[in-house]
Amino acid sequence: MIRAALAFALLFPAAALAQEVTAAPGAVLRALDRISGLTTDIELAAGETTVYRRLSITLAECRYPSEDPTSKAFARLVIIDTNSAVEKFNGWMISDSPALSAMDDSRYDVWVLHCKIN
């Protein structure tokens, strides 16, 4: 029985690591202007778009682990440079691994702090 469980975990690691997540009504992001060194916290509701300097930031959704809401957040973001209309980021950002899926911009950084649960 133990061998079967171990074989399953080795063959299907995603299933072994899967966790239940809950959708949140919004998220808190942090933006950094690398030239001035100033940070700004941005609160967005799911589906909302805001403009930070020359970046248009849209939060599609934010999810968090159901059993531990404070541990991490998974936010689906679309970030567009409004000056050039270039998409700087389109995908999922993870709060505890910001470098794993980071926005590529020479002046600004944006990352997820946490989901807004209330």
OpenMM code with the backbone's topology and positions (N, CA, C; nanometers):
from openmm import Vec3, app, unit

residues = "MET ILE ARG ALA ALA LEU ALA PHE ALA LEU LEU PHE PRO ALA ALA ALA LEU ALA GLN GLU VAL THR ALA ALA PRO GLY ALA VAL LEU ARG ALA LEU ASP ARG ILE SER GLY LEU THR THR ASP ILE GLU LEU ALA ALA GLY GLU THR THR VAL TYR ARG ARG LEU SER ILE THR LEU ALA GLU CYS ARG TYR PRO SER GLU ASP PRO THR SER LYS ALA PHE ALA ARG LEU VAL ILE ILE ASP THR ASN SER ALA VAL GLU LYS PHE ASN GLY TRP MET ILE SER ASP SER PRO ALA LEU SER ALA MET ASP ASP SER ARG TYR ASP VAL TRP VAL LEU HIS CYS LYS ILE ASN".split()
positions = [
    Vec3(0.0819, -0.1189, 0.0000),
    Vec3(0.0000, 0.0000, 0.0000),
    Vec3(0.0862, 0.1253, 0.0000),
    Vec3(0.1914, 0.1260, 0.0799),
    Vec3(0.2806, 0.2421, 0.0860),
    Vec3(0.3508, 0.2605, -0.0480),
    Vec3(0.3910, 0.1488, -0.1099),
    Vec3(0.4557, 0.1570, -0.2415),
    Vec3(0.3618, 0.2186, -0.3453),
    Vec3(0.2363, 0.1808, -0.3421),
    Vec3(0.1400, 0.2338, -0.4381),
    Vec3(0.1220, 0.3846, -0.4195),
    Vec3(0.1146, 0.4302, -0.2956),
    Vec3(0.1002, 0.5733, -0.2679),
    Vec3(0.2245, 0.6499, -0.3117),
    Vec3(0.3419, 0.5933, -0.2851),
    Vec3(0.4667, 0.6566, -0.3265),
    Vec3(0.4764, 0.6625, -0.4789),
    Vec3(0.4415, 0.5544, -0.5466),
    Vec3(0.4444, 0.5513, -0.6929),
    Vec3(0.3485, 0.6543, -0.7505),
    Vec3(0.2298, 0.6661, -0.6927),
    Vec3(0.1328, 0.7658, -0.7384),
    Vec3(0.1884, 0.9063, -0.7221),
    Vec3(0.2485, 0.9353, -0.6073),
    Vec3(0.3049, 1.0682, -0.5812),
    Vec3(0.4192, 1.0995, -0.6765),
    Vec3(0.4986, 0.9999, -0.7120),
    Vec3(0.6097, 1.0220, -0.8044),
    Vec3(0.5621, 1.0388, -0.9487),
    Vec3(0.4592, 0.9647, -0.9857),
    Vec3(0.4089, 0.9730, -1.1225),
    Vec3(0.3186, 1.0942, -1.1453),
    Vec3(0.2493, 1.1362, -1.0424),
    Vec3(0.1553, 1.2481, -1.0541),
    Vec3(0.1813, 1.3502, -0.9434),
    Vec3(0.2952, 1.4218, -0.9498),
    Vec3(0.3293, 1.5144, -0.8421),
    Vec3(0.2303, 1.6288, -0.8268),
    Vec3(0.1677, 1.6738, -0.9350),
    Vec3(0.0707, 1.7824, -0.9240),
    Vec3(-0.0484, 1.7407, -0.8387),
    Vec3(-0.0915, 1.6168, -0.8537),
    Vec3(-0.2044, 1.5679, -0.7736),
    Vec3(-0.1652, 1.5587, -0.6268),
    Vec3(-0.0412, 1.5205, -0.6008),
    Vec3(0.0045, 1.5080, -0.4626),
    Vec3(0.0169, 1.6444, -0.3966),
    Vec3(0.0460, 1.7486, -0.4751),
    Vec3(0.0658, 1.8824, -0.4205),
    Vec3(-0.0580, 1.9709, -0.4326),
    Vec3(-0.1630, 1.9227, -0.4940),
    Vec3(-0.2827, 2.0037, -0.5162),
    Vec3(-0.3418, 2.0482, -0.3835),
    Vec3(-0.3940, 2.1705, -0.3843),
    Vec3(-0.4588, 2.2204, -0.2653),
    Vec3(-0.5850, 2.2956, -0.3054),
    Vec3(-0.6800, 2.2995, -0.2152),
    Vec3(-0.8039, 2.3709, -0.2404),
    Vec3(-0.7775, 2.5207, -0.2302),
    Vec3(-0.8299, 2.5959, -0.3271),
    Vec3(-0.8161, 2.7411, -0.3243),
    Vec3(-0.9534, 2.8056, -0.3271),
    Vec3(-0.9591, 2.9285, -0.2771),
    Vec3(-1.0820, 3.0052, -0.2716),
    Vec3(-1.0597, 3.1372, -0.3440),
    Vec3(-1.1576, 3.1797, -0.4200),
    Vec3(-1.1484, 3.3080, -0.4892),
    Vec3(-1.1776, 3.4212, -0.3915),
    Vec3(-1.0990, 3.5266, -0.4025),
    Vec3(-1.1163, 3.6442, -0.3166),
    Vec3(-1.1801, 3.7570, -0.3973),
    Vec3(-1.2435, 3.8511, -0.3294),
    Vec3(-1.3050, 3.9631, -0.4023),
    Vec3(-1.2043, 4.0651, -0.4555),
    Vec3(-1.0794, 4.0560, -0.4128),
    Vec3(-0.9801, 4.1524, -0.4592),
    Vec3(-0.8405, 4.1166, -0.4124),
    Vec3(-0.7466, 4.2091, -0.4365),
    Vec3(-0.6073, 4.1858, -0.3986),
    Vec3(-0.5396, 4.3178, -0.3643),
    Vec3(-0.4289, 4.3055, -0.2918),
    Vec3(-0.3425, 4.4195, -0.2631),
    Vec3(-0.2098, 4.3930, -0.3327),
    Vec3(-0.1693, 4.4868, -0.4173),
    Vec3(-0.0435, 4.4786, -0.4905),
    Vec3(0.0504, 4.5861, -0.4381),
    Vec3(0.1772, 4.5714, -0.4654),
    Vec3(0.2742, 4.6760, -0.4337),
    Vec3(0.3493, 4.7100, -0.5612),
    Vec3(0.3619, 4.8404, -0.5874),
    Vec3(0.4358, 4.8890, -0.7031),
    Vec3(0.5581, 4.9653, -0.6541),
    Vec3(0.6677, 4.9470, -0.7239),
    Vec3(0.7935, 5.0138, -0.6898),
    Vec3(0.8417, 5.0935, -0.8102),
    Vec3(0.8720, 5.2211, -0.7870),
    Vec3(0.9383, 5.3042, -0.8864),
    Vec3(1.0871, 5.2931, -0.8552),
    Vec3(1.1618, 5.2246, -0.9390),
    Vec3(1.3028, 5.1962, -0.9118),
    Vec3(1.3895, 5.3216, -0.9125),
    Vec3(1.3475, 5.4261, -0.9817),
    Vec3(1.4277, 5.5480, -0.9874),
    Vec3(1.4117, 5.6302, -0.8600),
    Vec3(1.2868, 5.6504, -0.8172),
    Vec3(1.2646, 5.7295, -0.6953),
    Vec3(1.2763, 5.6456, -0.5684),
    Vec3(1.2583, 5.5136, -0.5823),
    Vec3(1.2622, 5.4258, -0.4659),
    Vec3(1.1323, 5.4223, -0.3877),
    Vec3(1.0294, 5.4881, -0.4375),
    Vec3(0.9014, 5.4936, -0.3677),
    Vec3(0.8151, 5.3725, -0.4001),
    Vec3(0.7485, 5.3210, -0.2974),
    Vec3(0.6537, 5.2113, -0.3162),
    Vec3(0.5123, 5.2621, -0.2925),
    Vec3(0.4188, 5.2004, -0.3619),
    Vec3(0.2775, 5.2348, -0.3494),
    Vec3(0.1980, 5.1061, -0.3405),
    Vec3(0.1113, 5.0961, -0.2408),
    Vec3(0.0219, 4.9817, -0.2308),
    Vec3(-0.1049, 5.0122, -0.3096),
    Vec3(-0.1491, 4.9148, -0.3865),
    Vec3(-0.2646, 4.9305, -0.4743),
    Vec3(-0.3678, 4.8244, -0.4382),
    Vec3(-0.4893, 4.8677, -0.4047),
    Vec3(-0.5990, 4.7750, -0.3773),
    Vec3(-0.6896, 4.7697, -0.4987),
    Vec3(-0.7150, 4.6487, -0.5461),
    Vec3(-0.8015, 4.6292, -0.6625),
    Vec3(-0.9068, 4.5236, -0.6330),
    Vec3(-1.0250, 4.5461, -0.6840),
    Vec3(-1.1292, 4.4433, -0.6805),
    Vec3(-1.1116, 4.3555, -0.8040),
    Vec3(-1.1585, 4.2337, -0.7982),
    Vec3(-1.1517, 4.1443, -0.9144),
    Vec3(-1.2251, 4.2088, -1.0311),
    Vec3(-1.1579, 4.2137, -1.1465),
    Vec3(-1.2148, 4.2757, -1.2653),
    Vec3(-1.1854, 4.4240, -1.2783),
    Vec3(-1.1248, 4.4831, -1.1777),
    Vec3(-1.0972, 4.6270, -1.1776),
    Vec3(-0.9624, 4.6589, -1.2429),
    Vec3(-0.9547, 4.7777, -1.3031),
    Vec3(-0.8317, 4.8280, -1.3639),
    Vec3(-0.7969, 4.9617, -1.3003),
    Vec3(-0.6688, 4.9834, -1.2749),
    Vec3(-0.6215, 5.1118, -1.2251),
    Vec3(-0.4968, 5.1508, -1.3023),
    Vec3(-0.4613, 5.2778, -1.2949),
    Vec3(-0.3401, 5.3259, -1.3604),
    Vec3(-0.2415, 5.3689, -1.2532),
    Vec3(-0.1214, 5.3141, -1.2609),
    Vec3(-0.0104, 5.3532, -1.1744),
    Vec3(0.0989, 5.4066, -1.2662),
    Vec3(0.1250, 5.5371, -1.2564),
    Vec3(0.2213, 5.6040, -1.3454),
    Vec3(0.1849, 5.5741, -1.4905),
    Vec3(0.2690, 5.5017, -1.5640),
    Vec3(0.2378, 5.4700, -1.7038),
    Vec3(0.1889, 5.3265, -1.7227),
    Vec3(0.1561, 5.2593, -1.6131),
    Vec3(0.1105, 5.1207, -1.6201),
    Vec3(-0.0395, 5.1106, -1.5941),
    Vec3(-0.1087, 5.0392, -1.6804),
    Vec3(-0.2484, 5.0052, -1.6585),
    Vec3(-0.2494, 4.8635, -1.6013),
    Vec3(-0.3041, 4.8487, -1.4808),
    Vec3(-0.3007, 4.7205, -1.4101),
    Vec3(-0.4433, 4.6696, -1.3923),
    Vec3(-0.4687, 4.5486, -1.4428),
    Vec3(-0.6004, 4.4860, -1.4302),
    Vec3(-0.5870, 4.3574, -1.3493),
    Vec3(-0.6696, 4.3453, -1.2461),
    Vec3(-0.6756, 4.2227, -1.1670),
    Vec3(-0.7920, 4.1395, -1.2173),
    Vec3(-0.7616, 4.0246, -1.2764),
    Vec3(-0.8679, 3.9346, -1.3220),
    Vec3(-0.9274, 3.8605, -1.2022),
    Vec3(-0.8404, 3.8036, -1.1189),
    Vec3(-0.8870, 3.7331, -0.9988),
    Vec3(-0.7718, 3.7118, -0.9026),
    Vec3(-0.8070, 3.6833, -0.7793),
    Vec3(-0.7086, 3.6490, -0.6768),
    Vec3(-0.7602, 3.5257, -0.6037),
    Vec3(-0.6713, 3.4301, -0.5811),
    Vec3(-0.7065, 3.3063, -0.5102),
    Vec3(-0.6092, 3.2855, -0.3949),
    Vec3(-0.6560, 3.2161, -0.2934),
    Vec3(-0.5724, 3.1844, -0.1776),
    Vec3(-0.6046, 3.0444, -0.1284),
    Vec3(-0.5089, 2.9781, -0.0590),
    Vec3(-0.5360, 2.8435, -0.0062),
    Vec3(-0.6510, 2.8472, 0.0951),
    Vec3(-0.7500, 2.7636, 0.0750),
    Vec3(-0.8684, 2.7630, 0.1616),
    Vec3(-0.8345, 2.7379, 0.3083),
    Vec3(-0.7396, 2.6480, 0.3341),
    Vec3(-0.7076, 2.6134, 0.4724),
    Vec3(-0.6147, 2.7140, 0.5407),
    Vec3(-0.5509, 2.8050, 0.4641),
    Vec3(-0.4597, 2.9036, 0.5238),
    Vec3(-0.4614, 3.0322, 0.4415),
    Vec3(-0.5610, 3.1176, 0.4608),
    Vec3(-0.5781, 3.2374, 0.3789),
    Vec3(-0.4613, 3.3358, 0.3838),
    Vec3(-0.3816, 3.3318, 0.4890),
    Vec3(-0.2725, 3.4281, 0.5016),
    Vec3(-0.1400, 3.3777, 0.4448),
    Vec3(-0.1361, 3.2539, 0.3979),
    Vec3(-0.0075, 3.1973, 0.3566),
    Vec3(0.0424, 3.2493, 0.2230),
    Vec3(-0.0413, 3.2557, 0.1220),
    Vec3(0.0014, 3.3047, -0.0088),
    Vec3(-0.1190, 3.3465, -0.0895),
    Vec3(-0.0905, 3.4198, -0.1964),
    Vec3(-0.1954, 3.4646, -0.2871),
    Vec3(-0.1513, 3.4367, -0.4297),
    Vec3(-0.2485, 3.4026, -0.5138),
    Vec3(-0.2249, 3.3798, -0.6557),
    Vec3(-0.3118, 3.4810, -0.7304),
    Vec3(-0.2504, 3.5777, -0.7972),
    Vec3(-0.3268, 3.6825, -0.8649),
    Vec3(-0.3043, 3.6762, -1.0151),
    Vec3(-0.4135, 3.6821, -1.0899),
    Vec3(-0.4076, 3.6846, -1.2363),
    Vec3(-0.4126, 3.8299, -1.2782),
    Vec3(-0.3021, 3.8799, -1.3375),
    Vec3(-0.2883, 4.0205, -1.3719),
    Vec3(-0.2586, 4.0410, -1.5196),
    Vec3(-0.3035, 4.1552, -1.5692),
    Vec3(-0.2639, 4.2039, -1.7011),
    Vec3(-0.2118, 4.3451, -1.6789),
    Vec3(-0.0859, 4.3698, -1.7202),
    Vec3(-0.0242, 4.4999, -1.7017),
    Vec3(0.0218, 4.5501, -1.8379),
    Vec3(-0.0238, 4.6701, -1.8730),
    Vec3(0.0067, 4.7283, -2.0040),
    Vec3(0.0743, 4.8633, -1.9845),
    Vec3(0.1796, 4.8879, -2.0624),
    Vec3(0.2460, 5.0181, -2.0657),
    Vec3(0.1579, 5.1102, -2.1494),
    Vec3(0.0991, 5.2120, -2.0880),
    Vec3(0.0049, 5.2992, -2.1588),
    Vec3(0.0745, 5.3903, -2.2600),
    Vec3(0.2037, 5.4152, -2.2433),
    Vec3(0.2759, 5.4996, -2.3394),
    Vec3(0.2973, 5.4286, -2.4721),
    Vec3(0.3296, 5.3006, -2.4666),
    Vec3(0.3626, 5.2264, -2.5885),
    Vec3(0.2576, 5.1216, -2.6264),
    Vec3(0.1578, 5.1025, -2.5420),
    Vec3(0.0537, 4.9996, -2.5612),
    Vec3(0.1125, 4.8586, -2.5649),
    Vec3(0.2275, 4.8404, -2.5007),
    Vec3(0.2924, 4.7097, -2.4941),
    Vec3(0.2469, 4.6374, -2.3679),
    Vec3(0.2096, 4.5110, -2.3838),
    Vec3(0.1720, 4.4288, -2.2697),
    Vec3(0.2990, 4.3885, -2.1948),
    Vec3(0.3125, 4.4346, -2.0710),
    Vec3(0.4309, 4.4061, -1.9898),
    Vec3(0.4171, 4.2752, -1.9122),
    Vec3(0.2932, 4.2377, -1.8813),
    Vec3(0.2708, 4.1142, -1.8059),
    Vec3(0.1297, 4.0661, -1.8308),
    Vec3(0.1150, 3.9350, -1.8435),
    Vec3(-0.0160, 3.8731, -1.8558),
    Vec3(-0.0035, 3.7316, -1.8009),
    Vec3(-0.0496, 3.7117, -1.6790),
    Vec3(-0.0393, 3.5797, -1.6190),
    Vec3(-0.0635, 3.5824, -1.4695),
    Vec3(-0.0188, 3.4762, -1.4043),
    Vec3(-0.0367, 3.4602, -1.2597),
    Vec3(0.0895, 3.5044, -1.1866),
    Vec3(0.0713, 3.5825, -1.0811),
    Vec3(0.1801, 3.6160, -0.9890),
    Vec3(0.1483, 3.5485, -0.8565),
    Vec3(0.2535, 3.5011, -0.7909),
    Vec3(0.2387, 3.4325, -0.6629),
    Vec3(0.3080, 3.5154, -0.5563),
    Vec3(0.2376, 3.5457, -0.4491),
    Vec3(0.2904, 3.6379, -0.3480),
    Vec3(0.4197, 3.5909, -0.2830),
    Vec3(0.4325, 3.4617, -0.2579),
    Vec3(0.5535, 3.4160, -0.1889),
    Vec3(0.6676, 3.3807, -0.2845),
    Vec3(0.6475, 3.3974, -0.4154),
    Vec3(0.7528, 3.3733, -0.5153),
    Vec3(0.7450, 3.4790, -0.6256),
    Vec3(0.7666, 3.6071, -0.5920),
    Vec3(0.7473, 3.7127, -0.6924),
    Vec3(0.8410, 3.7019, -0.8125),
    Vec3(0.9591, 3.6474, -0.7954),
    Vec3(1.0536, 3.6365, -0.9072),
    Vec3(1.0181, 3.5225, -1.0023),
    Vec3(0.9346, 3.4304, -0.9581),
    Vec3(0.8961, 3.3165, -1.0404),
    Vec3(0.8219, 3.3606, -1.1665),
    Vec3(0.7368, 3.4589, -1.1519),
    Vec3(0.6591, 3.5114, -1.2642),
    Vec3(0.6521, 3.6624, -1.2478),
    Vec3(0.7580, 3.7309, -1.2903),
    Vec3(0.7710, 3.8741, -1.2664),
    Vec3(0.7427, 3.9560, -1.3922),
    Vec3(0.7028, 4.0805, -1.3692),
    Vec3(0.6837, 4.1739, -1.4788),
    Vec3(0.8200, 4.2227, -1.5258),
    Vec3(0.8346, 4.2400, -1.6562),
    Vec3(0.9608, 4.2857, -1.7132),
    Vec3(0.9493, 4.4320, -1.7545),
    Vec3(0.9997, 4.5209, -1.6691),
    Vec3(1.0006, 4.6631, -1.7001),
    Vec3(1.1256, 4.7238, -1.6379),
    Vec3(1.1872, 4.8171, -1.7080),
    Vec3(1.3126, 4.8743, -1.6603),
    Vec3(1.2945, 4.9706, -1.5432),
    Vec3(1.1770, 5.0314, -1.5308),
    Vec3(1.1577, 5.1301, -1.4242),
    Vec3(1.0688, 5.0813, -1.3095),
    Vec3(0.9665, 5.0045, -1.3397),
    Vec3(0.8678, 4.9691, -1.2374),
    Vec3(0.8672, 4.8197, -1.2073),
    Vec3(0.8344, 4.7896, -1.0830),
    Vec3(0.8094, 4.6535, -1.0372),
    Vec3(0.6689, 4.6506, -0.9788),
    Vec3(0.5974, 4.5436, -1.0010),
    Vec3(0.4657, 4.5228, -0.9408),
    Vec3(0.4621, 4.3798, -0.8911),
    Vec3(0.4159, 4.3597, -0.7678),
    Vec3(0.4020, 4.2245, -0.7162),
    Vec3(0.2819, 4.2162, -0.6230),
    Vec3(0.2381, 4.0958, -0.5966),
    Vec3(0.1195, 4.0684, -0.5145),
    Vec3(0.1605, 4.0584, -0.3686),
    Vec3(0.0867, 4.1270, -0.2824),
    Vec3(0.1082, 4.1131, -0.1376),
    Vec3(0.0150, 4.0069, -0.0795),
    Vec3(-0.1155, 4.0242, -0.1038),
    Vec3(-0.2142, 3.9277, -0.0538),
    Vec3(-0.3495, 3.9513, -0.1164),
    Vec3(-0.4368, 3.8539, -0.1027),
    Vec3(-0.5746, 3.8691, -0.1472),
    Vec3(-0.6526, 3.9484, -0.0431),
    Vec3(-0.7493, 4.0236, -0.0877),
    Vec3(-0.8415, 4.0915, 0.0037),
    Vec3(-0.9542, 3.9935, 0.0318),
    Vec3(-0.9611, 3.9481, 0.1544),
    Vec3(-1.0591, 3.8457, 0.1900),
    Vec3(-1.1924, 3.9079, 0.2294),
    Vec3(-1.1905, 4.0243, 0.2870),
    Vec3(-1.3147, 4.0926, 0.3289),
    Vec3(-1.3428, 4.2107, 0.2399),
] * unit.nanometer
topology = app.Topology()
chain = topology.addChain("A")
for resn in residues:
    res = topology.addResidue(resn, chain)
    for name in ("N", "CA", "C"):
        topology.addAtom(name, app.Element.getBySymbol(name[0]), res)
